[in-house]
Amino acid sequence: MRVLGVRPGDVLLVHTALSTLGWVAGREQAAILALQDAVGPTGTLVVPTQTGSNSDPSEWQAPAVPADWWDTIRGQLPGFDPARTPSDGMGWLPETLRSWPGAVRSTHPQTSFAALGPAAASLLARHDLDCRFGDRSPLAALAGAGARVLLLGAGYDACTAFHLGEARSAGAPRERLACAVLGADGERRWVDYVDVVADERDFATLGAAWEATGAVTAGPVGSAHARLFDLDAAARFAATWIPVHRAGWS
């Protein structure tokens, strides 16, 4: 990671596809230790620990469930608990970091982040329910802290920094979502909210355009292709690119 330009003291948002690294002795544990070594004791690592299955069953597609199950699922799906709820589809490295001693996790029931390092608590302190990726989310705090993004074998389709730009885009449409939460009293509730549409289907194309600006440092890490870039700059680029290139956005 140091070869790419990761520096001691960095705040680093990491998206990984661990299988692309090739054989690693110690797997995700070794990868986290290597990342910690790269940013040093004053640096902070952040990973997405999303829980997309905590959502309205009427929208499930892989697989879909019968309509007569929906009310039962809404009534019984466990409420999100930052300390206990495992991440969903994020891979082994984010899940391992989430459970690492000293890790902090944001409170969003669908799009949480976890972090390790001295800035972890402050960066993840605010994550409002109706702001998955916008200005009241950890992504905005990361942008303000000068964080950089490391795509470690992962493609641009995994780049949550683009979602911050999406949330800030002119004419961004909104959608209604639902999930199970735990209240301050520990009571489980099913809630709904409205937020900006999150759609990563064109992020590969957006990423190619972003990379063409020359703002991305790329190179090999093990067998993986890695990319390193400034989070805020990537979000600002996305905020201007999306309204122009995404049909029906504005």
C-alpha positions in Angstrom: 0.0 0.0 0.0 2.9 2.4 0.7 4.0 1.9 -3.0 0.7 3.4 -4.1 1.1 6.4 -1.8 -0.7 5.5 1.3 0.9 7.5 4.1 1.1 7.3 7.9 -1.7 9.3 9.4 -4.1 8.8 6.4 -7.8 8.4 6.9 -8.5 5.6 4.4 -11.8 4.3 3.2 -11.1 0.8 2.0 -13.2 -1.3 -0.5 -11.8 -4.8 -1.0 -12.1 -7.8 -3.1 -9.8 -10.0 -1.0 -9.9 -12.9 -3.5 -8.1 -10.8 -6.1 -5.0 -10.4 -3.9 -4.0 -14.0 -4.4 -2.9 -16.3 -1.6 -2.4 -14.3 1.6 -1.1 -16.0 4.8 -3.6 -15.0 7.4 -6.2 -13.8 4.9 -8.3 -10.9 6.1 -6.6 -10.6 9.4 -3.2 -10.2 7.7 -4.7 -7.7 5.2 -6.0 -5.5 8.1 -2.7 -5.6 9.9 -0.9 -4.6 6.7 -3.4 -1.7 6.2 -2.8 -0.6 9.8 0.9 -0.7 9.3 0.5 1.5 6.2 -1.5 4.2 7.9 0.4 3.9 11.2 -0.9 4.5 14.8 -2.2 8.0 13.9 -4.2 6.8 10.8 -7.7 5.5 10.6 -9.2 2.7 8.5 -12.8 2.8 7.4 -14.8 0.1 5.7 -18.5 -0.3 4.6 -20.5 -2.7 6.8 -23.8 -2.5 5.1 -26.9 -4.6 5.9 -29.0 -4.5 2.8 -31.1 -7.5 3.8 -32.6 -5.2 6.5 -35.1 -3.9 4.0 -38.7 -4.1 2.9 -39.3 -7.7 1.6 -41.5 -6.4 -1.1 -38.3 -5.2 -2.9 -36.3 -8.4 -2.5 -35.2 -9.9 -5.8 -32.4 -12.4 -5.1 -34.4 -14.3 -4.2 -37.9 -12.7 -4.1 -40.3 -13.9 -1.4 -44.0 -14.5 -1.7 -46.2 -11.5 -0.9 -48.0 -13.4 1.8 -44.7 -13.6 3.7 -44.1 -9.8 3.7 -46.0 -8.8 6.8 -44.4 -11.7 8.8 -40.9 -10.6 7.8 -41.6 -7.0 8.6 -42.8 -8.1 12.0 -39.9 -10.4 12.8 -36.8 -9.1 11.1 -34.3 -8.3 14.0 -33.7 -4.6 14.6 -30.3 -3.3 13.6 -27.7 -3.5 16.5 -24.3 -2.0 15.6 -22.6 -4.3 18.0 -24.3 -7.6 16.9 -25.7 -7.3 13.4 -23.3 -8.8 10.9 -22.5 -6.9 7.6 -24.3 -8.4 4.6 -22.4 -9.1 1.3 -19.5 -6.9 2.2 -16.9 -9.7 2.3 -14.7 -11.1 5.1 -12.4 -8.1 5.5 -15.0 -5.5 6.5 -16.8 -8.1 8.7 -13.5 -8.9 10.4 -12.6 -5.2 10.9 -16.1 -4.6 12.3 -15.5 -7.1 15.1 -11.9 -6.0 15.7 -11.1 -4.8 19.3 -11.6 -1.1 19.4 -13.6 -0.8 16.2 -16.5 1.7 16.0 -19.5 1.3 13.8 -22.0 4.0 12.7 -25.7 3.5 13.5 -27.4 3.4 10.1 -29.5 0.2 9.9 -28.8 -0.3 6.2 -25.6 1.5 5.2 -23.3 1.6 8.3 -19.5 2.0 8.2 -16.9 0.6 10.7 -13.6 2.2 11.6 -10.4 1.6 13.5 -8.1 4.3 14.6 -8.0 7.5 16.6 -10.5 9.4 14.4 -13.0 6.5 14.2 -15.5 7.7 16.8 -15.6 11.3 15.5 -15.9 10.3 11.8 -18.7 7.8 12.5 -20.6 9.9 15.1 -23.4 11.0 12.9 -25.4 8.8 10.5 -29.0 10.0 10.3 -31.6 7.5 9.2 -32.7 9.6 6.2 -29.2 10.2 5.0 -27.5 6.9 3.9 -24.6 8.6 2.0 -25.1 12.3 2.2 -24.1 15.3 4.2 -25.3 13.8 7.5 -23.4 10.6 7.0 -19.9 9.4 7.7 -19.0 10.0 4.1 -19.3 13.7 4.5 -17.2 13.6 7.6 -14.6 11.6 5.7 -14.6 14.1 2.9 -14.1 16.9 5.4 -11.2 15.1 7.0 -9.3 14.7 3.8 -9.9 11.0 3.6 -8.7 9.0 0.6 -10.3 5.9 -1.0 -8.4 2.7 -1.6 -10.0 0.3 -4.0 -8.1 -2.9 -3.2 -9.1 -5.2 -6.0 -12.6 -3.8 -5.9 -14.1 -2.0 -8.9 -15.7 1.4 -9.0 -19.1 -0.2 -8.6 -18.2 -0.6 -4.9 -17.1 3.1 -4.5 -19.3 4.6 -1.9 -17.6 8.0 -2.4 -19.6 8.3 -5.6 -22.8 7.9 -3.5 -21.8 11.1 -1.6 -21.7 12.9 -5.0 -25.0 11.3 -5.9 -26.6 12.6 -2.8 -25.3 16.1 -3.5 -26.3 16.1 -7.2 -28.7 18.6 -8.6 -32.2 17.1 -9.2 -31.5 13.9 -7.2 -34.7 11.9 -7.0 -35.8 10.4 -3.8 -37.2 7.0 -2.7 -39.0 5.5 0.2 -37.2 2.8 2.2 -38.0 0.7 5.3 -36.1 -1.4 7.8 -36.1 -2.7 11.4 -34.4 -0.7 14.1 -33.8 -0.7 17.8 -35.0 2.4 19.7 -33.1 4.0 22.5 -35.4 1.9 24.8 -34.3 -1.3 23.1 -37.7 -1.8 21.5 -37.7 -3.2 18.0 -39.6 -1.1 15.5 -40.3 -1.2 11.7 -39.7 2.3 10.3 -39.8 3.9 6.9 -38.0 7.0 5.6 -37.3 8.9 2.4 -33.8 9.4 1.0 -31.9 10.1 -2.2 -32.0 7.2 -4.7 -28.8 5.2 -4.4 -27.9 3.6 -7.7 -24.4 2.2 -8.5 -25.3 0.7 -11.8 -23.4 3.3 -13.8 -20.5 3.6 -11.3 -18.1 1.6 -13.6 -18.7 4.1 -16.3 -18.4 7.0 -13.9 -15.2 5.5 -12.5 -13.7 5.3 -15.9 -14.4 9.0 -16.5 -13.0 9.9 -13.1 -9.8 7.9 -13.7 -9.4 9.6 -17.1 -8.9 12.9 -15.3 -5.5 11.6 -14.0 -6.6 12.0 -10.3 -6.2 8.3 -9.6 -3.0 6.4 -8.6 -3.2 2.8 -9.7 -0.9 -0.2 -9.4 -0.6 -3.8 -8.2 -0.9 -4.9 -4.6 -0.2 -8.6 -4.6 -2.2 -10.0 -7.6 -4.9 -7.3 -7.2 -5.2 -4.0 -9.1 -5.5 -1.2 -6.6 -6.6 2.4 -7.0 -6.0 5.3 -4.6 -7.7 8.8 -4.8 -9.1 11.7 -2.8 -12.6 11.0 -1.5 -13.9 14.6 -1.6 -12.6 15.2 -5.2 -14.2 11.9 -6.4 -17.5 12.9 -4.8 -17.4 16.4 -6.4 -16.7 14.9 -9.8 -19.6 12.5 -9.3 -21.9 15.3 -8.3 -21.4 17.0 -11.7 -21.1 13.8 -13.8 -24.3 12.1 -12.7 -26.9 14.8 -13.6 -25.4 15.0 -17.1 -25.1 11.3 -17.8 -27.9 9.6 -15.8 -31.2 9.5 -17.6 -34.1 10.9 -15.7 -31.9 12.3 -12.9 -32.7 16.0 -13.3 
